[in-house]
Amino acid sequence: MIKSYFFKDQEHRIYTDINLGNTDDYLKSPEDLLWVDVFDCDDLELNYIGKIFDFHPLAIEDCLQLSPRAKVDNYDDYYFFVFHSLHYDEESEDEITTSELDVFLGQNYIVTIHKRPLTAVGKVVKQCLRHHRLMDRGPDYLLYSIVDIIVDDYFPIIDRIGERIDELEDELYTDPAREITDEILSIKRTTLLLRKVVLPQRRIFASVGGRYSFTVSDENKPFYMDLADHLERIIDATDTYRDLVNNALDSFFTVLSGRTNEVIRVLTIISTIMMPLTFITGLFGMNVPIPLQNHVGSFWAIVMGTVIISTGMLWFFKKKFWI
């Protein structure tokens, strides 16, 4: 599906679903802006768009395949970007999944390509249809508007991960069950994937010597500085959460080891107490004549002896603070 939005600067008006066969006419004025959104497209539609804008075959090939990392490629007349939005579902087996957004950014046009519906693109389309402000500031500002919503959607995920870590730390010392291990590993996987997605995007928008890896107008640079700051905050949060999860895992194994040692200590004490009792009962239970075997009080004497020995050993262990 191909949707198009054309902003005519002289008329301050946005036209939708224009004829892309006349693209050259729409791109004559540098003040106008053409946005083509390609959603759930097949190879024919994508090659059609590539032929209209004369995109490089390697860039089209990247659109047809999934790219694991965000990037920006500089071609002669345009830039090619790969971004990733995140979908978080705590109840699913894969808690966090990614959706790829490919963007071609030209002097007065922008082409977005995605296979799944993206909230960021939908929100920007609605805002553009209500008012032309987003398309009146150039293609770099339109790109910022889309990516900014994608980045803002990362923050609820970060907040939820923080809440899960707090809950995990509370349960760690009260009920260190096997499920906690699964929860720790799940949070760790989610944090690593989040960092893997965000870190390359931060590099794209990092300003080196006041210059970006793509063309940004001076009036729009403050917006990209704010976007880079948001990505930096997310990276810092993921680094902090990664350390907290690792510490929680170490603490879990420490608590588990302490409880295991406690169980072993109790079992050892029980075994130590039972050893002399087993010896006594075994000695008097032999099928050979023994002294006082026919005496009426022999049984009770043996029972009393085992009780005294057990009580004495318990008193000795408690005195040594072993129990």
C-alpha positions in Angstrom: 0.0 0.0 0.0 1.4 3.4 -1.0 0.1 6.6 0.6 1.4 10.0 -0.5 1.2 13.5 1.0 2.3 16.6 -0.8 2.7 20.0 0.9 2.5 23.0 -1.5 4.3 25.8 0.2 2.7 28.6 -1.8 -0.8 27.4 -1.0 0.0 26.1 2.5 -2.0 23.1 1.7 -1.5 19.3 1.8 -2.7 17.1 -1.0 -3.1 13.3 -0.5 -2.8 10.3 -2.8 -1.2 12.2 -5.6 -0.1 10.7 -8.9 3.5 9.6 -8.3 4.1 9.5 -12.0 4.4 13.3 -11.9 7.0 13.2 -9.1 9.5 15.4 -11.0 6.9 18.2 -11.1 6.2 17.9 -7.4 9.9 18.2 -6.6 10.7 21.2 -8.7 10.3 23.7 -5.9 12.7 23.2 -2.9 10.0 24.8 -0.6 7.5 22.0 -1.3 7.7 18.6 0.5 6.6 15.2 -0.7 6.1 12.4 1.8 5.5 8.8 0.4 4.6 6.2 3.0 4.9 2.6 1.8 3.2 0.1 4.1 3.1 -3.7 3.8 4.4 -3.6 0.3 5.5 -6.3 -2.0 8.6 -6.4 -4.2 6.9 -4.8 -7.2 5.6 -1.8 -5.2 9.1 -1.3 -3.6 10.9 -1.5 -7.0 8.3 0.9 -8.4 9.1 3.5 -5.7 12.8 2.9 -6.2 12.5 3.5 -10.0 10.6 6.8 -9.4 13.2 8.3 -7.0 16.2 6.5 -8.6 17.1 4.8 -5.3 20.2 2.6 -5.3 19.5 -1.2 -5.7 21.5 -1.9 -2.5 19.2 0.4 -0.5 16.1 -1.3 -2.0 17.7 -4.7 -1.1 18.1 -3.5 2.5 14.4 -2.6 2.6 13.4 -6.1 1.4 15.5 -7.7 4.2 15.5 -7.2 7.9 18.4 -5.1 9.2 19.4 -5.9 12.8 21.0 -2.5 13.5 20.0 1.1 12.9 22.2 2.9 10.4 22.5 5.8 8.0 23.9 5.5 4.5 24.9 8.6 2.4 24.1 8.4 -1.2 24.6 11.2 -3.8 21.2 12.9 -3.5 19.7 11.4 -0.5 20.2 9.6 2.8 19.0 6.1 3.7 18.1 5.4 7.3 17.1 2.2 9.2 15.3 2.6 12.6 13.5 0.2 14.9 10.5 0.7 17.0 9.7 -1.5 19.9 6.6 -3.5 20.9 6.5 -4.6 24.5 4.2 -7.5 25.7 5.2 -8.8 29.2 2.9 -11.8 28.9 4.2 -13.1 25.6 7.2 -15.5 25.2 9.2 -12.8 23.4 8.6 -9.8 25.7 10.0 -7.3 23.3 9.9 -7.3 19.5 11.1 -4.8 16.9 9.5 -3.3 13.8 11.8 -1.9 11.2 11.3 1.6 9.6 13.3 2.4 6.5 13.5 6.1 5.5 14.8 7.8 2.4 15.5 11.5 3.1 16.0 13.8 0.1 16.2 17.6 -0.3 12.5 18.1 -0.4 11.0 14.6 -0.1 10.9 11.7 2.4 10.0 8.1 1.8 9.1 5.8 4.7 8.8 2.1 4.3 7.6 -0.4 7.0 5.9 -3.8 7.0 3.9 -3.4 10.2 1.6 -0.5 11.3 3.7 1.9 13.2 2.2 4.2 15.9 4.7 6.9 15.2 3.9 7.1 11.5 0.2 7.1 12.2 0.4 9.9 14.7 2.5 12.1 12.4 0.1 11.5 9.5 -2.9 12.6 11.6 -1.0 15.7 12.8 0.0 16.6 9.2 -3.6 16.2 8.0 -4.8 18.5 10.8 -2.2 21.1 10.3 0.7 21.6 7.8 3.2 22.7 10.6 5.2 19.5 10.5 5.7 19.6 6.8 6.4 23.3 6.7 9.8 22.9 8.3 11.5 20.6 5.8 12.0 16.9 5.5 14.5 16.8 8.3 11.9 18.1 10.8 9.4 15.5 9.5 12.0 12.8 10.1 12.6 14.1 13.6 8.8 14.1 14.3 8.6 10.4 13.4 11.7 9.3 15.2 10.9 11.4 18.3 7.6 9.4 18.8 9.5 6.1 18.3 12.0 7.2 21.0 9.3 8.4 23.3 7.7 5.0 23.2 10.9 3.5 24.7 10.4 5.3 28.0 7.3 3.3 29.1 9.3 0.2 28.5 12.2 1.6 30.5 9.9 2.5 33.4 8.3 -0.9 33.4 11.7 -2.6 33.5 12.6 -0.5 36.5 9.4 -1.5 38.3 10.0 -5.1 37.6 13.5 -4.8 39.0 12.2 -3.2 42.2 9.6 -6.0 42.6 12.3 -8.5 42.0 14.5 -7.1 44.7 11.6 -7.2 47.2 10.9 -10.9 46.4 14.5 -11.9 46.3 15.0 -12.1 50.1 11.4 -13.2 51.0 10.8 -16.0 48.5 13.8 -16.9 46.4 12.0 -19.5 44.2 13.0 -20.9 40.9 10.6 -18.5 39.1 12.8 -15.6 40.2 15.7 -17.0 38.1 13.4 -17.0 35.0 12.3 -13.4 35.8 15.9 -12.2 36.2 17.0 -13.8 32.9 13.9 -12.4 31.1 14.6 -8.9 32.3 18.3 -9.3 31.3 17.3 -10.3 27.8 14.9 -7.4 27.4 17.5 -4.9 28.7 20.2 -6.2 26.3 17.8 -6.1 23.3 16.7 -2.6 24.2 20.3 -1.4 24.4 21.1 -3.2 21.1 18.3 -1.2 19.4 19.0 2.2 21.0 22.8 2.4 20.9 23.1 2.5 17.1 20.4 5.1 16.9 22.2 7.3 19.3 25.3 7.1 17.1 23.2 8.3 14.1 22.1 11.4 15.9 25.3 12.1 17.8 26.7 15.5 16.8 30.5 15.3 16.2 32.0 18.7 16.1 28.6 20.3 15.7 28.0 18.3 12.5 25.5 15.4 12.0 26.0 12.4 9.8 23.2 13.8 7.6 22.0 17.3 6.5 20.1 19.1 9.3 19.0 22.7 8.9 20.2 25.1 11.6 16.7 25.8 12.8 16.0 22.1 13.4 19.3 21.3 15.2 17.9 22.0 18.7 15.3 19.3 18.1 17.9 16.7 17.2 20.0 17.7 20.2 16.9 17.0 22.4 16.4 13.7 20.6 20.1 12.7 21.2 19.6 13.6 24.8 16.6 11.3 25.1 18.6 8.5 23.6 21.5 9.2 25.9 19.1 8.9 28.9 17.8 5.6 27.7 21.3 4.2 27.2 22.2 5.3 30.8 19.0 3.7 32.1 19.7 0.4 30.3 23.3 0.4 31.6 22.0 1.0 35.2 19.4 -1.7 34.9 21.9 -4.2 33.4 24.1 -3.7 36.5 21.1 -4.0 38.8 20.0 -7.2 37.1 23.5 -8.7 37.4 23.7 -7.7 41.0 20.2 -9.2 41.6 21.4 -12.5 40.0 24.5 -12.5 42.2 22.4 -11.8 45.3 19.9 -14.5 44.3 22.6 -17.1 44.1 24.1 -15.9 47.4 20.7 -16.2 49.2 20.1 -19.6 47.6 23.5 -20.8 48.7 23.0 -19.5 52.2 19.6 -21.3 52.4 21.2 -24.5 51.0 24.0 -24.3 53.6 21.3 -23.9 56.3 19.5 -27.0 55.2 22.7 -29.0 55.0 23.7 -27.8 58.5 20.4 -29.0 59.9 20.6 -32.3 58.2 24.2 -32.7 59.4 23.1 -32.1 63.0 20.3 -34.6 62.7 22.8 -37.2 61.2 25.3 -36.5 64.0 22.6 -37.0 66.7 21.4 -40.2 65.0 24.8 -41.8 64.8 25.2 -42.7 68.5 21.5 -43.7 68.7 22.0 -46.0 65.8 25.0 -47.5 67.4 23.2 -48.1 70.7 20.1 -49.6 69.1 22.2 -51.7 66.8 24.4 -52.9 69.7 21.4 -54.0 71.8 19.6 -55.4 68.8 22.2 -58.1 68.0 21.0 -61.7 68.0 23.5 -62.8 70.7 23.3 -63.0 74.5 24.0 -59.6 76.1 24.0 -58.5 79.8 20.6 -57.7 81.4 18.7 -58.7 78.3 16.1 -60.4 80.4 15.8 -57.6 82.9 12.4 -55.8 83.1 13.9 -52.3 83.0 16.4 -52.9 80.2 14.2 -51.4 77.4 13.4 -48.2 79.4 17.1 -47.9 80.4 18.1 -47.9 76.7 15.4 -45.4 75.8 16.4 -43.1 78.7 20.1 -43.4 77.6 19.3 -42.4 74.0 17.2 -39.4 75.3 20.0 -38.3 77.5 22.6 -38.5 74.8 20.4 -36.7 72.3 19.6 -33.9 74.8 23.3 -33.6 75.7 24.3 -33.3 72.1 21.6 -30.7 71.4 22.8 -28.7 74.4 26.4 -28.9 73.2 25.5 -27.8 69.7 23.5 -24.8 71.0 26.3 -23.8 73.3 28.7 -23.7 70.3 26.1 -21.7 68.4 25.8 -24.4 65.7 22.0 -24.3 66.0 
